[in-house]
Amino acid sequence: MLRPGQGLFAAAVLCLCAAASAQTVQEQVQQAVTTELREDAQDHTHWLFYEVDLTPGNNVEQWVAQTTEGTLTCVMNKNGQKLTKDQQRAAMDAFIGNAAARAKERKSSQHDDEQAAQMLKMLPQAFVWTKESTKGDETVYSFRPNPSFTPPSWQARVFAAMAGEMTVNNPQQRIVSLKGTLIHDVKFFFGIFGNLQSGGSFNVERRELAPRIWQITQAHIHIKGHALLFKSISEQEDDVKWKFKRLPNDITLAQAEKLLLEQEN
């Protein structure tokens, strides 16, 4: 039997539960995006990992170390050619001693982060979302282009022409994977400046490396066609990262070089 005041409390709880269940699919997607942007902005961890990056004419296997001064790579194998320790050391010394190269790397990394954030912010509005299934701690959402969405940039036009699915970790509201396929051709100025063909795809996989710390572990991009104005859109790339190890937050490039030279294939 409810004591005085408990009935009002129970009714309030039921109202809150009903409001949560009434949350639209778009609002659920927006919640995941908001969480991603907030958590990524607060993540200042550094990691050591092994990476295999395959692009046309440039296949690289390397150790990567993130530092306070930028990212340092130690190439183990390039286009089938294994590098010696002397070659690895010389390449890293050249990067560390070249302030312009370090600045360029930081600028490129910052640009990539900003572009990824911009695309992430578009997710709720750029697509029509459907909740497909929930299993365990994960929910799968499918998406298709939203006909009422106006892409703010040419890169966004390509992104907004995709259809696919997104998997979200429910307890943390973090994106586990995002997969899309270009469902129709995208032409720029009637194809004069670019023509990307339908069927192109991307697949990004992420996982939790430490409590509430998520990183991309796989990215597969296979876009067909050409685009003169932004080469990064028209590419073929398979990038896989593993063997993650957390590094000190204050690690320097010099310390990272020593650590990288100790790593083996």
N, C-alpha and C positions, 0 to 999 in steps of 0.2 A: 504494500500500500504506500502510495506517495505521501510524504509529509508536506505541509503547507510550503509553497514556494518551489517544490520539486517539479510540479506540473509545468510551471512556466519555464523552468530550466530545460526540461525535457523537450518542450515544444521548440525552444530556441535551438537546441542541438539538432532536432529534426529539420528545422528550416535551413540550418547551415549545411547539413548533409544534402538536402534537396537542391540547394544552390550549387553545391560542388558537382552533383551529378548532372545538373542542367548546363554545366559549362560546355560551350560549343567546341567542336573539333578544332576550329581555327584558334580559339582561345587556348586550347591545350597545346597547340603547336607554338603559339606566341609565348606561352609560359616556358617551354623548352628553349626557345631562342633567347628569351630574356635571361634565363639562367646561364646559358652558354656564354653570352656576352659578358655577364657579370663575373663568372668564375674565371674566364680566360683573362680578363683585365686584371684580376687579382693573383693570377698564377705567375710567380717570378722564379720558379724552380729551374734548375739546369740539369741536363741529362747527357749521359754518354750512351750511344747506341750504334748498332751496325746497320748499314743501309745498302741496299741494292737498287740502283736507279737505272732503268733501261729506257733509252730514247734512241731514235734512228741515228745510227752512226756514232753513238756515244754511250757505251755501257760501262757503268762504274760501280765498283764495290768499294766501300769505304767505312771507316770509323768516323763518327761525328761527335764532337764535344761542344756543348753550349756553355759559353762563359759570360762574365760581366762585360767583356770587351768585344763580343761578337761570337760567331760560330767558326770553329776550326775543324777542318777535315783532313784525314790521313788516308789517302787513296791506297788501297791494297792491290787492286786489279783494275786496269783500264783497257777496254776493248781486247780482253784476253791476254794482256801483257801484265805480268806481276811486277810490281815495283819493289826495289830494294829499300832497305832502311835508310841508306844514304839519300836516295831519291826522295823518299818521303820526308826526311828531315829538311832537305834543301827546299822543297816546295812549301813546307810550313814556315820555315825561316823567312822565305821570300814574302809570304803573306803577312807575317807578323811585323816585318820590317817595312811594309809598304802601307803608309797611312791612308793613301788614296784608295787602295784596294779594300782596306778594312772599312772605310767610310762607305764605299760602294756596296759592300756586302750588307752592312747595317741598313742602308737605305732600301735595298732590294727586299730585305726581310721585312722591314716596316711596311713597305708598299704591299707585299703579299698579305700581311696581317690585316691591313686596312681594307684591301679588296675582299678578303674572305669575310670580314665583318659586315661589309656592305651587302654582299650576297646573302649572308645569313639573315640580316635584317629584312630582306625582301621576302623570305620564305612564306610568312603567313598571308601576305597580300598577293603575291605573284601567282599563287596556285589555289585551286579548289581542292580541299582536303577531305579524305574519307578515312574513318577509323576502321581498319581491316580486322585486327585480332589482338588479343592480349594473352601472353603466355608467361607465367612466372612474373618476373619483375619488368618485362619488356612489352611495349605496345608497338605495333606496326601500323603506320599511316601511309596511305597511298596519296599521290598528288597528280594533278593534271593542270595544264595552263588555265589561268583565269582570264577569260575573254575581256573582262573589264579593266584589266591591269595594264597600265602604260609604262613600259620599261624606261627608266631614267637615263640609260646609256646603251651603247651598242653591245657591250659585254653582257648587259642585263637582258638584251633581246635574245641572246643565245640561251642564257640560263632560263628565261621565262618560257622558252619553247620546249622545255623538257617535261617528261612525265616519268614517274617512278615511285619509290617508296622510301620512307624514313623510319628507322627503328629508334625508340626512345627508352632509356632506362627510367622507369617510373619513380623509384624512391628518390633519385637525385635529379630527375628531369634533365638528363644529359643525353646528347645525341650519340647513339652507338654506331649508326651507319646511315649513309645517304647515297642513294643510287638513282640515276636518271638516264633517260634515253631521249635524244632529239627526235620528236615525232613528226616534224616537217622541216623542209629546207628553210634556211634563214639566209636571205640575200641582202646585201648592202648596196644601195644605189643600183638596183636592178641587176646585181651580180658583178658590177664593174669593180667594186672594191672588195668583194668577197662573196663566197657562196658556200655555206656549210650545209652538208647533205644530211638528210634524215637518217637515223640509224646510229649516229655517233653516240657515245655513252661515257658516263663517268661513274666511279664507284669509290667512295671514301669510307674506310673502316677506322674506328677509334676504340680504345680500351682504357680502363682505369689503371694507371701505373702505381699510384699511391692513393690514400684516402682523398677523394674529391679532386684528384689530379688526373685529367684525361688528355691523351695525346693521339694524333693521327698515326696509325701503324701501317696503313696501306692506302695507296691512291692509284687508281687505274683510270687513265684518260685516253679515250680513243675517238677523236673527232675527225670526221671525213670532210675534206674540202680545203679551201684556202681563204685566208683573210689578210689582206695587205696591211691593214691599219693596226692590228694587234696580233703579233705572231704567237703569243701565249695561248690564244684561243684555239688555233689550228695546230694540234700536236698529237703525238702518240707517246704515251709515257706510262711505265709501270714502276711504281716506287714502293718498296717494302722496307720496314724498319723493325728490328727486334734486338734482343740482348740489351735491354734498357737497364741502366744503372744510374741512380741519382748521384749528382755531383754537389760539392759544397756551393752555397750561394755566392761566395766571394772568390771562386776559382778564377785565375787569370789565364791569359793565352799561353804564357810560358809554362805554367803548371799543366795546362791541358796538353801541350805538345809532349811533355815528358810522359804523361799518362797514355797518350795515343800511341807513342812509340813502343810501349810495353804490350800493346794488344797484338793478338794473333788472329789469323783468319778463322 
